Amino acid sequence: MKTESLALSSIPLHPILAIAAFNLFLLILSVLIFCSSLARPAGFEIRMPRAVVSEGLQNDQTIAVTAENVLYFNNKVVTLNELKKSLAKLDFRHQSIFIRVDRRSSMGRVMDIWDLCRALGSSHVHIIASQDN
């Protein structure tokens, strides 16, 4: 039996089979090297809208825009200039501004208020869609 096993191991490998085996090894190695960088792709952060519980609104400032585009600042009717003066007096570092919007209000008016708040330095401006009909 030893002679048969020695005879089988001494059979030379054909050169074409050796090249094919070596190419298969290189292919598997290259797939492992190049696909490992795709396992954890470098992406970017996407911030999704968050739901805010309405109980936390007591200490924050609220601006309401009705369907007729009338502005309310903390439940008082104001014009856009009065709103700008009122917001300029506030410290926005520890407060958020909530813009409560009716479904029929003008988006142009809402964006004017949003831009006004951003220009005054507020970093926490939130839009709340009102469910009132």
Disulfide bonds with the S-S distance in Angstrom:
none
